[in-house]
Amino acid sequence: MTDPRGRATTCPYCGVGCGVAAVAENGAVDRSLAVSGDPDHPANFGRLCSKGAALGQTVGLEERLLSPMIGDQVVSWDRATRAVARRFKETIARHGPDSVAFYVSGQLLTEDYYAVNKLMKGFIGSGNIDTNSRLCMASAVVAHKLAFGADLVPGCYEDLDLADLIVFSGHNAAWTHPVLFRRMEQARARGQRHVVIDPRRTDTAEVADLHLPIAPQTDVRLWNGLLADLIRRGAVDRTYVSRHVAGFAAVEAQLSRDDQSTFAVAADCGVALPDLERFFEMFAETQKTVSLFSMGANQSAQGVSKGLAIINAHLATGRIGKPGACPFSITGQPNAMGGRETGGMATTLAGHMDFDAESRARVARFWGVEAVAERPGLNAVDMFDAVADGRIKAIWIMATNPAVSLPNAARVRKALADCPFVVVSDCMADTDTMAYAHVKLPALAWGEKDGTVTNSERRISRQRPLFDPPGAARADWRIVADVGAAMGFGDGFSWRSPAWVFREWARLTAYQNEGGRMLNLGPLAAMGNEAYEALRPVQWPVTGAGGLARLFEDGRFQTPDGRAKMVPVEAKGPAQATDIVFPLALNSGRVRDHWHTMTRTGLSADLCRHTPEPYVEIHPADAEALGVIEGALTRVQTVQDEAVVIARVTDRQRQGAIFMPMHWTDAYAPSGRVNGLVAPNVDARSGQPEFKHTPSRVRPYRETWRGFYLARQKVEPPPHHALIWRRIPQKDCQLHEFAGRGGGEEREALRKAMLSKTTGEVIGFEDAGAGTLREAHLEDGRLERLFFTTSTGALPPRDWLCELFGAGRLSAEQRASLLIGRQPGRSAALAPLICTCRNVRLDAIAKAMEAGAVTVDAVSEATSAGSVCGSCRPEIGRLLKQASCSETRHAA
């Protein structure tokens, strides 16, 4: 697709599915890439968030896996393919098809998903393929199927523009889906109101009209209470219910078993009664209401019930299938939807077909096999339990990092270490999971992939290659097809291009589909290669006139009787309650500028600046009681494991609960991995883990010494388990922070490990009495390494020292100040970064506010913060709100 703005493709991050226009500069020789939003893409209309805007910084070949490997030996593709095929065939022959498994990812393209699902369920004959979307969206999938008859997302992004009320239920959209949040920010200018249901006062909550900081895992109680209140008010659309909904009477009867008074609901949820009543009134009086729900609702042992409770309120009021009105599950990954559609989850076949006899026979006929898998396979948590106990003896992991992302990650790591045969196909060479691979297969990354993805509003978009495949890297669908052929299934995997795979997938959705399945891509099945290359974004179901934006407009659902079903749900406590030993509820989630396990965002120094290292948020009252200090290293413990991170003491965190971000890995902060702490409790119906609630406790770490090491290249964490170590990429160097509880021997051992191979000029200073050591290594006048430690004193800010690595030969003044650690005339560290795109820090924003800027737009005009991607605009709004409250208190 030729366009002066660049080649049209799709962002590889969240489920918004933003269109990207990218230009490979310098003929793509040095993989330089200019990225901008695609103004013609209907998901984002040219906007990008901070992560999307920084894509050009993440396409280099550093840390890439570029050759197939068996053990530590580089091998040919033919040898690697034959090795994988042989071991899987031998394992199946000895132990049956359920002794093998595939664990895949929402990072795969739809064509990749289709290929791998076909191999496992159609030709190997097992249901043991699951996707990391199990960790994100499985509960929403089950709720959709129970209510609508299939995994159908009813709404579209236009509904977010048209709604008069948006309810964010467990959804920090300002950070996780910032481009959509910008759309809703514009709608607020015409009067749209926002309600946030979240235990934390997130940036989304800070700028909302109403925040309900509910107690952890009381969502069902809240939504049941809302429905009971709607019934009392007479706000139920009885006509819609009688024509289009089943199960209302059963839900009404279930609600009557509990005290549904607003007083009781407010008390159980831990929110102020006036706020609860205001929410109930806002919902009752607003016909155009969209309820967005995401990980805060899904990642729970009650995730399905939470989704159903939200859907029940919309069905009862008829707020579905209408402009500006729907329950809307927002996905977290770029192709979680594509995986759900093609059968990437263990609990479905493909094309939204289940394991009933009719569907199994239909898919078998289409694929030309005697039979497909007889039953659902193991979901993600159960799959790795089966690896641990030996039932699964060979596993293939594709484009995901379960050694970090799964709950109770230490058990997952041991399972992989003990597994007889582990295959990992990935674009990165050194993920935590890759360390356990017997065979490593190099896959394409974003900017090289060629295929399709489906976003949260059912919109199919193209990802197009911007660079030629590097090294020996191959497309995932081709890797799967080659292994399938080597296993003896060549006729089923003879595709020659992604377009060929897509056409087959589209034909399957239309095969023997007389309107009973809404997922239908039939009109796309006859596309030629040129039409596939030029495919514009389109929503499914696909009709001759294009795609259907909004489902259920006619009141017909994909159930046997065509009626949606309201399902009674009971409010329950968390799967594992806090107690006197572990009194705090641990919640985990994302930060603004990072993504999953940082294999991509960690390559961008810009994206590492807003949240440079892992942390734990804790309420001031809890921190004071426990002796936890702002910015100090803090130990977080659960039954499963422990982590050590810095403390952020804030009243934005609910008392009795803590929050930790999920992104850090062995490569960046071995002691900061949160999912190792998470209990492996799951929703009984969806198998989705309860990442949002694990009993925990917090204590000060109380290190005896600390320090940092700056170098042009990263170094691996030292083999000293007790050392707390973090790596923070900078523009011109790598910053390594560390702390320990040992003595001088521990510090000296680390110094030797970091500096033993250095040459050139050495400048040093040591004060043994204060436990202070500062050492700089220069070559030809350029700074190469810095090593600072202390056991009693303060360490200098890192900002200026990091800048010196890009300064060339140091001046006399810079050399004189080097061991002091501060630029002459600059006495303090730089203020926290607020705007990544424009490099605007807190002090500049504070000056703008002091000068009279009282709106986000005014601050943006004065500082340029928020003028590019807008991801920081909610944070600027929070700062303005805090300043206004402070002025009010001062005046009083």
N, C-alpha and C positions, 0 to 999 in steps of 0.2 A: 504494500500500500504506500504509494508515493504521496508525501505531504511535506510542504516546506517546514512545518512545525516539528516534523520527525515521524518516526514509524509508530503507528498506534498499537499499543499493547495494554496489558492490565497489571496493576500493582499486585505484588505477591504477599502482601501483609493481611489485613483483616478482611472480614466478610463483606465490607462495603462494596468491594470490587471496582475501585476507581480506575478510570481510564487514564493512561499515561502516554504522552508523546515523547519519544526518546530519539536522540540523534547521537550516533556513534561518531565521535570526532576523530580527526587524524586518520581517517580510513580504518578505524577500529584497531589500528596497530598496537597502541598502548592501552586499549580498552577504556579510553576516556569517554564519558557519557554525559550528555546534557539532558536533563530530565525536566519536564513540565507537565502540568495537568492537561488532559485532553478536553478542550472546551465543548466538544461534540458528544462526549460520553454522558448518557443520562443518569449515571450513578453519582457523578461528581461535578459535571459541568466546568471542568478545568481546575477545581480545587484539589490540593494534595495536603496531607498532614506532614508533620516533621519527618516521619519515617519515609514516606513516599518521596518527599522532596530531596532526601539524602540518598536515594537509590544509586545515583552515580558514584557515590563513595564506597559502594559495597560490591562492585563487579570486578575487582582485581582478582588475580589468580593466587594471591597469597593464601596459604592454608588450604588450598584446594587438593582434592584427591583426583589425580589425572591419569592413573594407570590401574588396571586390575591387579590385585595382590592376593596371594595365598600365604598366610602368615606374614612374614616380613619380606617376601620375595615378589618382585614385579613379574607378572606373567602375561601371556597373550590373552585376548578375549576368548579365543577358542578353548584354551586350557581352563580358564576360570569358569566358563559356561559349562563345559563338560564336568568339571568337578562338582558344581552345584547340582546339576541334573543327576549325576551318579549318586551322590549322597542322599538326595531326596528320594530317588527311586529305591535305593537300598533300604532306607528307613521305612518307607511305605510297605515294601515287600515283607519286611520282618515284623513290623509292628502295626500295620494298618494305616489308612489315610489320616486318622485323627492323631497320629503321632507327630505330625508336622503342622506348622502354622506360619502365617504371614501377618506381620504387624505393620500397617501402612499409615498414611499421613494425609491430612488436609492440604499439604503442600504439593501433592501430586496433581497432575492435570486429569481431566475427566477421561481422556484416552488411556492414561496410565492405570487409573482406577479400574476401568472396564477390563483391561487386559489381565490384571492380576486377579480380579474377582473371577473372571472366566476360567483362568488356570486352576484356581483352588476349588471353586464350587462346581465347575463343570467338568474338569478333566481329572484332577486329583480325587474329587468326590468328597471333600470335607467342607464343613462350614467354618473351619478355623482360620478365618481372615477377619481382622478387626482393625479399626482405624483410631488414631489418636483423637478423632472427633468424639469417640466414646467419653473422653475426659471433658468435653465441652458441651455437646449438644444432644447426647443420647436421651436425656430426660425430656427435652422438648419433642424429640422424635416420637417417643412413646405417648406423650400427651396428645400430640397431633393425631396419631393413629387411633387412639381411644375415642377422641372427640369427633374427628372428621372422617375416619375410615382409612386414612393414609397420611403419610408425612407431608402435609401440605401447608405451606406458609400462605395465609390468606391475603396479606397486605402487600403494599408496594411503597417505595420511598415518597411518591407523591402524597400518600396519606399523611406523612409527617409534615408536609407543607400545609395541608388542608385542615388538620386537626385543630380543635380549639383547646384541647387538654391533652398533654402527654404525661403518662405515668411511667416513670423509670423504676422498674422493680428489679433490684439487684443489678443495676446497669450504670456504670460510671462512663457514660457516653463521651463526656468531655475528654477523657483520656483514651478510651478503647476504640471509639468510633468518631473521632473528632470531625471528620468531613460531614457526617450526618448531623452532628451537633451544630455545626455552622449553619446548616439549612434550617434547623429548628430555632437557632438564635435569630435568624431573619424573620421567622414566623412570629416570634415573640414581639417583634416591633409592631405587629398588627393586633396584638392582644392574646396570642396563644399563651396558656399557663402551663407551668411545669410542677409536677409533684415527684419527689424522689423518696423511694422506700429503700433505705440502706442503713445498716448499723453505723457506718462511718459518714462523716461529713465530708464527702468527696468534693472535688471541684464542680461536679454536676450539681451536687446538693447546695453548694455555697451560693450559687446564682439562681436557685429555684424559687418559686413562689412559696413552696411548702416542703419541708424535709421531715420525714417520719423516721427517726433513728431507732428502729425496732430492735428488740432484743434478738440475739442470734437465733435463727431457725423458727421464728414465729410468723413467717410469711403466710402460711396456710390459715392460721388463726385470723390474721388481718383480712385476707381476701374473703374468707367465709363470713367474717363479721360484716364486710361490705355488702355481700350478697344478701345477708339477713336484713340489713338496713334498707337495701333497695326494695325488698319484699314488703317491709313495714311501710315504706313511703308510697307504695303503689307505683314504683318506677319500673317494674317489670313489663316488658312488651309482650303481653299475653297473646296478642294476635300472632306475632312472629313465632313465639314458642309453640303455639298450637299447630301452626302450619309446618314448621321447619325443625323443631327440636324435640328429642325424646329424653326422658330421664329427669325432667324438672321435678316431678313429685317426689322421686327418691331423694334428690338433693335437698329439697325442702324438708323432708322428714328427717334426714340426717342432721340438718342444721338445728332442728328443734330439740335435739338431745343435749345441746350445750347452752349455757347462758350466753346469748348473743347481744346482750345489752352493750351499748357503747362504753359504759363504765367498765364492764368485765373485759371487753376486748382491749381497751386502752391499758388496763392494768396488766393483762397477760402479755401484751406486746411491749410494755415498758415505754409508752409514749404518752404525751400530755393529752388529756381528754379533749380540750378545745381543738387541738391540731387534728385529732382523729375525726372529730365531728365535722371539721372544715373539709377534710378530704372526702368524707362520705357525701357531703353536700355538693362539692365540686363535681364528683363523679356522677351523682344522680341528675344534676341539672345540665350536664354537657353531653349532647348527643354525639358530637364528633370527638370521640375519645380514642386515642391509641395507647395501648399498654405495651411498652417495650420491656421484654424480659431477656436476661442474658445469664452470665455465669453465676451471679449472685443467687439466682433462682435455681439454675440447673445443677450446680455443683453441690449437691446435698443428698443425704439419704432420703429426703422427702421431695426430691426434684420433680418427679412426675406429678405428685400431688400439688406442688406449687403451680406448675404449668396448667394443670386442670382447673385449679381454683381461679386463676386469672381468666381462662377461657370460659368457665362457667358464668362469670360476671358479664362477659360480652355476649354470650349466647342468650342469657336471660333478658338482656336489654336490647337485643337485636342489633348490637353494634359490631357487625361483621359483614363483609361483602359490600360495604358502602364507602363512598369517598370520605376519608378522614376518620374512619372508625374500624378498628380491628385489634385483636391481640397479635403481637408481632414479636416473634423470637428472632433475635439478631445473632448471627453466627460469628464466631471468633476467627475463623481461618479463611483464606481466599477461596478454597474449594471444598470446604466441609459439605456444602450442598451437593456438589458433584459426586462426592463419595457416597452420600446418602442415596442419591439417585441410582448410581450404578451397582449398589450392593456391597460397598466397601465395609459395611458393618456386618458383624457376624450374625445378626438377627434377621437379615433380609436377603433375598436373592438379588435380582436386578430389576430396574424399571418399576420400583415400588411394588414388586411381587414378593409374596411370602412363601413359606415352606408348605403350604397346603398342596394336596395331590395335583389339583388342576394347574396351579402355577408351576410346580416342579416339572410336570409333563410338558407344559408349553415352552419353558425355557430349554428343556432337553431337546425338544424338536428343533428349536431355532438353532441351537448350538451343534446339533448333529451328534449328540452323545446318547448313550442308552439311558442314563439317569444322572441327575445332578445330586448334590449333597442332600441327604434325607432330612436333616434337621439343622437348626441353628448351631453355630459353633460357639467357641468360648469367647466371652468379651475380654477386654484388655486386662483387667485385674485378674480374672480367672485364668486367662491365657498364661500369664507369667507365674501364677501359682502352679499351673500344670508344668511349666518349664522347671520350676523349683523342685517339684516332687517326682519328676522324671517321666510323666506321661507324654509330654512333648519333648522329642529328642532332636529335632531340627527346626530352626526358626529363621525366617528371612525378615529383616527389619528394613523398611524403606523410608527414607527422608524424614526420620523422626528420631528422638533422643530419649527413649524410655528410661535410661539409667538416671536421668534427671527429672523427667516430667511425671512419672508415675508416683503414686503415694507409696510410702514405706520403701523408698528407693534403694535402701541398703539391701533389702531382700531381693529386689530385682537384679541388682548387680551380682549378688551371689548366685542367683539362678542362671544368669548369663555366663558367669565364670565356670559353672558346673555343667552347662549344656554341651552335649557332644558335638553339635555343629551349629554355628551361628554365622549367618550371612548378613552383611550390612551393605546396602547400596545407598550412597549419599554423595553430595557434591563436596563435602568437607572431609578433610583427612583425619582430624583429631578431635572428634566429638567424644563425650564421655562413653557413649555406647560403642563407638567404633573400636575402642580399646579391647572389646571382648570378641571381635569378629575373627573367625577363622578365614573367611573370604571377604575381601573388600572390593566393591564394584563401583567405579566412578560414574556418577550420574550428572546430567546437565543441571545447571542452576538457572535462576531467573536471568533473562537476557540471552539465553541460549535455547530455552524450551520453546516448543511449537505445539500449540493445542488450545484447549478451551477450559474455562472455569465457570462456575455458576455462583452468583453472589446471593446475598440474603433475600433479595426480592425475586428470586428465580430467574435472574437475567444471565444469559450465557454470553460470555465475552471471550475474545481471542487473546491468548498470550502469544506473542510473535518473537522470533529470534532477532537479536540485534548484533550478535557476534557468531562467528563460526564455533563449532564445538571445540573446546580446548583439549589438547592431549588426546587421550583415548576415551574421553567421556562420551556417554551415549544417553539417548532418551530412555526413560524408565519403561515405556511400553515396549521398546525394542529389546531391552534387557530381558524383560519377562517373556516376550515372544521367542527369543533365542533359547532360553532355558526350557520353555514349553516344547519347542521343536526337538531339543536335545533329549527330552524325556520321552519322545516318541509321539508327540501330539502335533506334528508339523502342519497337518491340514487345518487345524483350528487356529493357527497363529501365523498365517502367511501374509500378513499385512506388509505393505511396502512404504506406508506413510501414515502420519497421524490422521490425515483426512480419510484414509481407508478405514481406520479404526473408528473414527467418529461416525462414518456412514453406517457401519454395522451396528453401533450402539443406537443410533437414531432409528434404524429399522426395528431393533428389538422393542423399543418403546411403543412402536405402532403395530407390532405383530399381534394379530388376533385381538386387537384393541378396538372394540366397537363403541367406545365412549365410556367404558367402565373404569378406565384408568386415566386420570387427568394428566399425568406425566406422559406427554405424547410429542415427540419431535419429528413425526412422520414427514412433514413438508421439507425437512432438512436432509432426509435420507438420500435424496437423489442429487445432492450437490456435487458438482465436479470439483477438481482441485483448485481451479481459479476462484470459484464461488466460495469455497472453504477459506481460501487465503483472504478474501475480501469480506468475509462475514462480519456484519455489523452487530452490535449488541442486540439481543432479542430475548424476550421473556417466554417461558413456557407456561401453559401449553401453547405450542406453535400452531397457528392457523394459517390459511392461505393469505390472510391480510396482515400477518405479523403475529406478535405474541399477545397474550391476555394479561393485562396489568394486575387485575384484581380478581381473586377467586370468590366463588359462592355468591355472586351478585344475584343469581336467580334463586337463591335459597336451597340449592341442591348440593348435597355433599356426597363423598365417595363411600357411602355406607350402603348396605343391602336395601334399605328402605328410603335412601336419599335424605335422611334427616340426620342432623348433627346430634350428638349424644352428650348430655350433661352427666358427669360422673361424680357421685358423692366422694368427698375427700375428708379425712379426719385430721385435725390438728394434733401433731405429736411433737415430742421433744426431740433433740438431736440424738443420733445413734449412740453417742457416748457422752455422758454428762461430765461437766467439770466437778472437781471434788476438792478436798482440803489439800491434797498433794499436788494436783494440777488444777489450780483455781481459775486460770485464764483461758478464754476461748480464742484459739489461734485461727485467724482468717488469712487467706492468701489471695493474691491477684496480680494484676499487671501495673506497670508504670507507664508514663506517657510516651517516652521515646524509645523504649526497648520492646523486643518481640520474642516470645517463646524463650528459647535457651541461648539467645544472643549470637548464634552462629552467623547471622547476617548483620544485625545492628551493631554487634561488637566490633565490626570492621570499620565503623564510622566514629572517629573521635568526637565529631559534633554530637552524635546521638548519645555519647557517654557522659556528656557534661551536665545535663539536667539532673540526673540521678546517678552519680558516679559509682556508688557501691551499695551493697545490700544493707537493709536497715530493718528495725522493728519499731513500729509506731505503738506508743503506750500512753495512756491517759495520765495527766500529772498526778492525780491522787494515787494511782497504782505505782507510778514511778517513785514518788516520795516514800511510800510505805516499804518499797523494796530496795531503796538506796540506788536507784538507777538515775544516771545523770545524762542530760542532753549531750549527744555527740560522743559519749563514751562507749567502749566495747561492752557488749551485753550478751550474756548466755541465755539462749532460749532452749528449753528442754521439753520433750514429750516422751511418752513410753517408747516410741520408735527410735529416736535419735536426738541429737542436739546440734545447734548452730551457734556461731558467735558473729554478731553483726553490730553496727553502731545503733545507738538509741535515738529515736526522734520522739521527744516528749511533746504531746499535743492534745488539746481538748477536742480536736476533730475526731479522735478515736474514742469510742464508747468505753466507759469505765467497766472493768471486768473482762475486757477483750483486747487482743493485740492484732496487728496486721503486719505481714511480711510479703514483699514481692517475690515472684516465682522464678526470675530469669537466670540467676547466677549459677555457674557450673564450675567444674574442676579447673577449667581454663581461666576463669576470672576470679573466683572466690570459693575455694573448696569448703571452707567452713561456713559459707553463706547460702548453701543449698537448702531451700525450704521444704521441698516435697519429700525429702527424707524424714521430715518430722511428722508428715501427715498420716493419720491413721487410715488403714485400707477399708474403711466402711463405705458401703455403696448403697445406692437405691436398689431395692429388691426387684423392681420391675425393669429398670433401665441399665443397671450395672454401672452407673456413673458414680465416681468417687465423691466423697464429701470433703472437698478441698476447703470449704468455708467454715469448718468447725472441727478442731482437734483440741482436747484438753491439754494445757501447757502450763509451764511456770517460767519465770524470768528471774535472773540474778545478775549482778555486776560481774564482769569477767575478771577485773582486777589484775591486769597485766603488770609485770615487774619492769618491763622495758618495751619500747616501741621504736619504730623507725620507718624510713622509706628508701627506696632504691630507684634511681632514674637511669635509663639506658635507651639507646636507640632501638634496640631489639628487645622483644619480650624474653623473659626467662621462665622456665618451668617452676612451679612451686617446689620448694626444697623438700626432700624426703624426711620431713620432721613433722610428724603428725600433730604435735602439740602447738606448732607455730600457726598463728592466725595470719593469713596471707590474702591479699587482694591485688588484682592487676586492673589498672584503669588506663585504657588507651588515650594518648594525647596526640596532638597534631604532629609533633616532630619527635616524639619519644614515647616510651612506655613507663608509666608510674606504677611502682610496686609498693604497696603499704604492707607493713607487717608488725606483729606484736607477739610477745612471748611471756612466759611465766618462769623462765629459767634464769640462770646467772650469766656471768661474763663469758663462760665457755659457749653458751648457746649463741650469744651475739657474735663471738669471734668465729664460730663455725659457719655462720651465715655470711659473714664478711668474706671469708676465704672462698666460699662457694660462689659468691657474686663477682669477686674481683681477682680471682687467682690467675686468670688468663689475660689480664690486661697488660698493655705496654704503654710506653710514652711517659709523659710528665705526671707526677702525683703531687697534689697539694693536700695536706692533711692537718687536722687539729684534734687533740684528744685531751679530755679532762677526766682522768680515771675516778676522781672523787665524786664527780657529778654523774658518772656513767655516760659521758657524752663522747661521741666519736663522729667526726665529719671528714669525709675524704672525697676528693674530686680527681678524676682521671681525664687528662687532655691528650689529644694527639694532633700535632701540627697546629696548636693553638685552639682547636675546636673541642668543645666539651663532649665527652663520650659517656662518662658514667659518674654518678653521684651516689654516695652512701652516707646517710645520716641516721644516727641512733641516739637515744637518750633513755636514762632510767629515772631521772628526777625532773629535768627541765622541760621546756616547751620546744617544739619543733617549728621551724619557719614555715610560712605558707609555701605551697608548691608552685603557684602560678608562674612567678617570674623565673624560677629555676627551669621549669618546663620550656618556657619561651627561649631560654638560652640555647637549647638544642637546635633551634632554627636560626641562630644569630651568626653562624659562621665563626671566624676567628674572634675570640673574645678580646674586648678592649681592656686597657689597664684598669679602668674603673670597674668593669664587670669582674675581672679577676680578683680585685681587691675585696669585692663584696660577695664573692662566690660562697665562701664558707659561712658568712653571716647569714646568707640565704635571703636577703632582701635587697631590692634595687634601691639605690640611694634616692631618698625622697618618697619612697612608697613603703609605708610602715605596716600596712595591714593587708590581709588577704583580699582578693577580689570578692565582690559581693556575689551571692548565688545567682546563677544564670536563670533567667526566666524565658527569654526568647532565643531558641536555638538558631533559627534562620537568620536573624539580624544581630545575634551576639549581644543582646541587650540584657543588662544585669539589674538586680533589684535596686541598686543605688540610683541608677538613671530613672527608673520608674518612680522611685520615691521623690526625686527632684521634680519630676513632671507633676506629681500630685501636689507637692508643696507650692508649685507655681500656678496651681489652679485647675489642673486637669481632674475632672470629676466623673468622667465616663471612660469606658474602654476605648471608644473611638478617639477621644481627646488624648489619652495616653499614647495611643498608636500614632496619632499625628505628630506628637511631640517627640517620640522616641523611635518610631518605626516598628516597635514591638507589636506583633500580631498582624502585621501588614502583608505577610506572605502566605503562610499556610493557615494561620489562625489557631493552631493547637494551644498556644499560650493564652489566648483571650480569656478563657474561664479563670485561669490563675490570676490574671490582671484584675478581673472582676472581683475575685476574692480579696485581693489586696486593697482595692478601693472600698469594699465593704468593711474590711477590718479598720481602715483608716477612718471611715465615717463613724463606726461604732466607738472608736477611741476618742474622736472629737466630741461625740455626744456625751460620753462618760466624763470627759474633762470639763465640758461646759456645765454638766450637772454638779 
